[in-house]
Amino acid sequence: MSIKTIYQKIRKSIMSPNEYALSVGVKLGKGSWLSTKELPSEGYLIEIGDYVRIASHTSIYTHGGIWSIRKYYNDPTVEHFGKVKIGSYTSIGAYAMIMPGVTIGERCIVAGGAVVTKSVPDGCMVAGNPAKFIGYTEDFYKKLKDKHDFGCKKMSYEEKRSFLLAQSDEKFIKKGYINIP
């Protein structure tokens, strides 16, 4: 292992995810919060807007998938790259994968584990592998506000705990069962 590689691993291990993103050249908007360091060496090809939340173990790619092609065609110089842009007020769940050349619009929600292979328009929610449209962020917000807003964000841990445990089960989000053929 080279000295440069050792230095990069040490640097990555002691920096916060936001510090690491900036160190590899990511253009990071104000108030954005990353919980992942799964970024390519070409971080300068990534632009993240304001107040974006990227959860843990999310991977963003600006290249890839051609190592074997290089070997097969004996062409060690072939490469491809794609810029990634993530719009403001977007949330990306844990273990999502953002592929090269993808633009994710403003006010989007990318579900955990989604594999985003195509660009996502403003205000949309996507999930799955490959990611598919599942709804509009505005509709999701309205549903949460109307049916499931507990209003306990500013409570202390103990206040919140007591408050939530005192609520009836009907107030909580409940998911239906999967379809079984």
Secondary structure, DSSP 4 states (H G I P E B T S, - for coil): --HHHHHHHHHHHHS-HHHHHHHTT-EE-TT-EE---B--TTGGGEEE-TT-EE-TT-EE-SS-S-HHHHHHHT-TT------EEE-TT-EE-TT-EE-TT-EE-TT-EE-TT-EE-S-B-TTEEEETTTTEEEEEHHHHHHHIIIII----TTS-HHHHHHHHHTS-GGGS--PPPPP--
